[in-house]
Amino acid sequence: MGLFANGKVVSLAGFSWRVNFYNKRHIYINDLVTDEANRSHGYGEKLLTYIHKCAKENGAEYVALESGIHRLNAHRFYEEKLNYDKWCYSFRKLL
């Protein structure tokens, strides 16, 4: 899903519908990116707000995403601006 401004893409989100034991029916956001020159203009917030609305209208209980440990500005955006809860760590093992 993309958001356009002045005829060009400024923000993109990749997401999928999922069902599991702990999040039930939800949308998982795989990717969210806003063009660096267009950050802090509300585009990411607008795109996520649209996804939240779509999720709610279609029976999702949550919208979930992961963000790299080093991305402190992104964390502030999710927690302070959009009221996301930081509730777990994600682990992976390189094979």
TAKAUR-V460619 format. One record per residue. RES is the residue in one letter. PHI is phi in whole degrees, -180 to 180 (* if undefined). Layout:
# TAKAUR-V460619
res-><RES & RES>
phi-><PHI & PHI>
This chain:
# TAKAUR-V460619
res-><M & G & L & F & A & N & G & K & V & V & S & L & A & G & F & S & W & R & V & N & F & Y & N & K & R & H & I & Y & I & N & D & L & V & T & D & E & A & N & R & S & H & G & Y & G & E & K & L & L & T & Y & I & H & K & C & A & K & E & N & G & A & E & Y & V & A & L & E & S & G & I & H & R & L & N & A & H & R & F & Y & E & E & K & L & N & Y & D & K & W & C & Y & S & F & R & K & L & L>
phi-><* & -131 & -121 & -107 & -144 & 53 & 79 & -135 & -70 & -116 & -151 & -132 & -137 & -110 & -149 & -143 & -83 & -139 & -136 & -149 & -65 & -89 & -107 & 55 & -79 & -155 & -102 & -109 & -88 & -78 & -143 & -145 & -142 & -121 & -50 & -54 & -69 & -113 & -73 & 67 & -112 & 89 & -68 & -62 & -63 & -63 & -65 & -66 & -61 & -64 & -64 & -58 & -63 & -60 & -61 & -63 & -64 & -112 & 84 & -76 & -94 & -148 & -119 & -121 & -155 & -123 & -142 & -57 & -54 & -79 & -90 & -60 & -65 & -64 & -63 & -61 & -59 & -67 & -78 & -84 & -85 & -114 & 61 & -75 & -98 & -88 & -129 & -160 & -107 & -109 & -121 & -149 & -126 & -71 & -109>
